[in-house]
Amino acid sequence: MTGEISLRGRVLRVGGVKEKVLAAVRFGSNMSSCRANKSDWLEVPREAREKIKAHFVRHVSEVIRIALESK
């Protein structure tokens, strides 16, 4: 997991999305990212995007729900 969350639970925009997605693909995991980073998703090669499920969220409660549903 990488990124930033505000004290009120807001998921904040991060840099280096392409590199983080490629690392998640190598590890075989899914990813959650700030909705503001959705435009960075298009910089990721299509082959990598097809291998990973991305969730674009605004609040940490959404991340927790996604994490618990996948178990």
Buried (B, 14 or more C-beta within 10 A) or exposed (E): EEBEBEEEEEBEEBEEBBEBBBEBBEEEEEBBBBEEBEEBBEEBEEEBBEEBEBBBBEBBEBBEEBEEEEE
